[in-house]
Amino acid sequence: MKMILYIVWALFVIAAVFAVLRAVRTTKRDEEQAASWTKVQATVTGSVAGWTNGGGGSIRSRRFFPMYQFTDPQGTLFAGESEVPVASQPMPGAPIEVAYNPANPNESRQVSSKPRSTLGCIVPFFAVFALASLWFISIFPVD
């Protein structure tokens, strides 16, 4: 029985490592891509409401994804929607920093450090959780 617990633990750790590595690669790729893009001040035009997933027994909470618009150097107006959620509804007219692809200004994203700081919290959490669960399995009384 204990061997099954160790196998399940190992599978969980492998899945968590792959998920974190994928998130790190995706975040790094997006940051490198946006670093070469043109940065402008955009104006919030509204927001789309959503909910957190309530994972880990937490209470679901409402989040807002700002919608924005900006102009390129030729004065053409472009619009976008942020992938970075905020807790309070953003006020229309508020400025946010946006990076856009000069070759295709329809491709833009809000400049934010939230994905990196979230990863900075997730990695230690999974490490501590993996060690604690390994310790629990080792002391779990199985006949």
C-alpha positions as CSV (number, residue, x, y, z in Angstrom):
1,M,0.0,0.0,0.0
2,K,2.8,2.4,0.9
3,M,4.4,1.7,-2.5
4,I,1.2,2.9,-4.2
5,L,1.3,6.1,-2.2
6,Y,4.9,6.8,-3.2
7,I,4.0,6.1,-6.9
8,V,1.1,8.5,-6.7
9,W,3.3,11.1,-5.0
10,A,6.0,10.7,-7.7
11,L,3.4,11.1,-10.5
12,F,2.1,14.3,-8.8
13,V,5.6,15.7,-8.4
14,I,6.4,15.0,-12.1
15,A,3.1,16.6,-13.2
16,A,3.7,19.6,-11.1
17,V,7.3,20.0,-12.4
18,F,6.1,19.8,-16.0
19,A,3.3,22.3,-15.3
20,V,5.6,24.8,-13.6
21,L,8.3,24.4,-16.4
22,R,5.7,25.0,-19.0
23,A,4.4,28.1,-17.2
24,V,7.9,29.5,-16.8
25,R,8.7,28.9,-20.5
26,T,5.5,30.6,-21.6
27,T,6.0,33.5,-19.3
28,K,9.6,34.0,-20.4
29,R,8.7,33.7,-24.1
30,D,5.9,36.3,-23.7
31,E,8.2,38.7,-21.8
32,E,11.0,38.4,-24.4
33,Q,8.5,38.9,-27.2
34,A,6.9,42.0,-25.5
35,A,10.4,43.4,-24.7
36,S,11.0,43.9,-28.4
37,W,7.5,45.4,-29.0
38,T,6.6,49.1,-28.8
39,K,5.3,50.2,-25.5
40,V,2.6,52.9,-25.3
41,Q,0.1,54.3,-22.8
42,A,-3.4,52.8,-23.5
43,T,-6.7,54.0,-22.1
44,V,-9.1,51.7,-20.3
45,T,-12.4,51.6,-22.1
46,G,-14.2,49.1,-19.9
47,S,-13.7,45.6,-18.5
48,V,-14.9,42.0,-18.8
49,A,-15.9,40.4,-15.5
50,G,-14.9,36.9,-14.5
51,W,-14.4,34.7,-11.5
52,T,-11.4,33.0,-9.9
53,N,-11.7,29.2,-9.9
54,G,-11.9,28.9,-6.1
55,G,-9.3,26.2,-6.2
56,G,-7.8,24.8,-3.0
57,G,-10.9,25.4,-1.0
58,S,-10.7,29.2,-1.4
59,I,-13.7,31.3,-2.0
60,R,-14.4,32.3,-5.6
61,S,-13.9,36.0,-6.1
62,R,-14.8,38.3,-8.9
63,R,-12.0,39.6,-11.2
64,F,-12.0,42.1,-14.0
65,F,-10.0,42.1,-17.3
66,P,-9.5,45.6,-18.6
67,M,-10.3,46.4,-22.2
68,Y,-8.2,49.2,-23.6
69,Q,-7.4,51.2,-26.7
70,F,-4.3,52.9,-28.0
71,T,-3.0,54.6,-31.1
72,D,0.1,53.8,-33.2
73,P,2.4,56.6,-34.4
74,Q,0.3,57.0,-37.5
75,G,-2.8,57.7,-35.3
76,T,-4.6,54.4,-36.1
77,L,-6.8,53.3,-33.2
78,F,-6.4,49.7,-31.9
79,A,-8.2,47.9,-29.1
80,G,-7.3,45.0,-26.9
81,E,-8.3,43.1,-23.8
82,S,-5.8,42.4,-21.0
83,E,-5.1,38.9,-19.8
84,V,-4.0,40.3,-16.4
85,P,-7.0,40.2,-13.9
86,V,-7.5,42.9,-11.3
87,A,-9.6,42.8,-8.2
88,S,-11.5,46.1,-8.6
89,Q,-13.3,47.2,-11.7
90,P,-10.9,49.5,-13.6
91,M,-12.2,53.0,-14.3
92,P,-12.7,53.9,-17.9
93,G,-10.2,56.5,-19.0
94,A,-7.4,55.1,-16.6
95,P,-4.0,54.7,-18.2
96,I,-2.3,51.3,-18.5
97,E,1.0,50.4,-20.2
98,V,0.6,48.2,-23.2
99,A,3.2,46.6,-25.6
100,Y,2.1,46.0,-29.2
101,N,3.7,44.2,-32.1
102,P,4.8,46.9,-34.6
103,A,4.4,44.5,-37.5
104,N,0.8,43.7,-36.4
105,P,-0.6,46.3,-33.9
106,N,-3.7,44.1,-33.4
107,E,-1.4,41.9,-31.3
108,S,-0.9,43.6,-28.0
109,R,-0.7,42.8,-24.3
110,Q,-0.7,44.7,-21.0
111,V,2.7,45.1,-19.5
112,S,2.6,43.5,-16.0
113,S,4.9,41.8,-13.5
114,K,2.0,39.7,-12.1
115,P,2.8,36.5,-14.0
116,R,6.4,36.5,-12.8
117,S,5.5,37.2,-9.2
118,T,2.8,34.5,-9.3
119,L,5.4,32.0,-10.5
120,G,7.7,33.1,-7.7
121,C,5.0,32.1,-5.2
122,I,3.9,28.9,-6.9
123,V,7.4,27.2,-7.1
124,P,8.2,27.4,-3.4
125,F,4.6,26.3,-2.5
126,F,4.9,23.2,-4.7
127,A,8.3,22.4,-3.2
128,V,7.1,22.6,0.4
129,F,3.9,20.8,-0.5
130,A,5.9,17.9,-2.1
131,L,8.2,17.6,0.8
132,A,5.4,17.7,3.4
133,S,3.3,15.1,1.5
134,L,6.4,12.9,1.2
135,W,7.0,13.2,5.0
136,F,3.3,12.4,5.6
137,I,3.5,9.3,3.4
138,S,6.6,8.1,5.3
139,I,4.8,8.3,8.7
140,F,1.3,7.1,7.4
141,P,0.5,3.9,9.2
142,V,-0.2,1.2,6.6
143,D,-0.4,-2.5,7.4
